[in-house]
Amino acid sequence: YVKTFSSQLPVSQDGVHVGVMQFASRPQVEFGTSVYTDRASLLKGIDNIKYMGGGTNTGDALNAMRTQVFSQGMGARPGVPRIAIVVTDGKSSSQTQTVSEADAARNSAISLVAVGVGSGVNDAELEGIADSHQDVFKVNDFDS
């Protein structure tokens, strides 16, 4: 899903930059937004990501996204919109923490889109993550 979506973005030095992190019981930053500045390199970087299994700690992931991935130290550029696409296939370990961290991200000028994968997602939680109802999407599987 991430690779298919990213293959459609106009990635370039002065254009779109992409950072990727994944999460299970804990968040893991795969690469920041300054690592890949062309689409071909970005897609190779995505291919090198190893899936991590475990729980669904969405709250900690949103915190790491806000404080690490979207930091200037990892390549976030001042004055450039910051948009996070949160893809999840389960219910988080704490819906309260997840929504609180989503609010903190919005307060840090990060726009949030929520993508729920499969039938095990919590609709209310997706709504709490996303900026608006129009920013919530659901797909059947990761190949959608």
N, C-alpha and C positions, 0 to 999 in steps of 0.2 A: 504494500500500500504506500509506504513512504517513498519508495523508489519510483513508482508509477506517478505519484503526485509531483515529486521533485523533478521528474523528467520534463514536465510541462512549464517549469519556471524559467524566466529569463535570467539565469545566474550569470553574473559577471562582476568584475572588480567594482564598477560603479552602479551595478544593478542589485538584484536580489542576492542576499546572502542567506545561507541556511546553516543552522546548528542543529544537532540531533542529540537527544538523550533518551534513554529508556529507563523504565522503572519496573520493579517488582516489589519485593519487601523493602528495597532501598533504591534510590535513584542512582543512575550512572551516566555521566556526561560522556558521550562518544566523541564529539568534536564541537568546537565553538564556531561562531559565525564567520571568523576570519580565515579558517583553514582552507576552504575550497572556494575559489573565485571563478570557476568555470563549471559548466554542467557535467562534462565528461568526468572530471576529477571527483566531483560531488557524488556522482552515481557509483564510481568505483569505491569511494569511501563508505557509502551505504552498503554496498555488497560485502564489505569487510566486517560489518557489525555482527557479532555473535549474539543470538537471542538469549536473554536471561529469564529463567523461570522463577517462580516464587509467588508471593502475595501481590496485593494491589495497594501500595502505599502512595496514593495519588497526592495526598497533602504534602508529603516530603518532596515528591517530584516537582510539584508546582513551586515550592519554596526554592529548590535547587535551580529550576528554570529561571526564576526571577532574580536570584542573587548571584548565580554563576553564569548560565548560558547567555543571559541578556546583560551581562556586565561589560563595561568597556574593555576590561582586561581580556575578555574572550572574543572581542571584535564587534560588539554592539556599537553602532555609530550614532553620535548625537544628532538629533533632528530627523532621524529616519524612523518611520513607523516600526513598531515591534509587535509582531503577530505570532502567537503560539497556537499550534494545532495540537490539541491533547487527544491522543488516540488511546482508548482503554477498552478492555474486554471483560471487565468485571466490576464489582462493587468495591469501593475503596475500604480500607481498614477503618477509616473514620470520615464519615460524610461531613461532620461538623468542621474538622480540620481542613478537609478538601475545599469546602466552600469558603472558609476563612482565608485560605491561601490564594484562592482564585480572586477574592476581593482585594487582597494585598497586591496581587499582580495588576489588577485593573487600576488600583491607586498609584501604581508605578508606571502607568501609561502603557501597559501591555494589553493588547486586544486578545481575546481568547475565543477559539472555536473548539467545540467538543465533538469528537467522533466516537460513537459507541459501536463496538464490533461484537456481533453475535447476540444471543438472546439473554445473556446474563447481566446486562448492564442495568444500572439504576437510572431511570428516566429523570427523576427529580435531581439526582446528582449531576447528570449531564447538563440540565438546565442551570444548576448552581455554578457550574464551571464556565459555561459559555456566556458571552456578553449579552446575548438575547436569544429568544426562541429561534430566530432565523439562523443562528450560529450553531445549532445542534443538528448533527447528521447521524444516521444509523446505517450501518452496512452489515451484510450477513457474515462476512469473513474477511480475513486480511488480504485476500486476493481480489476483493471487490473494487 
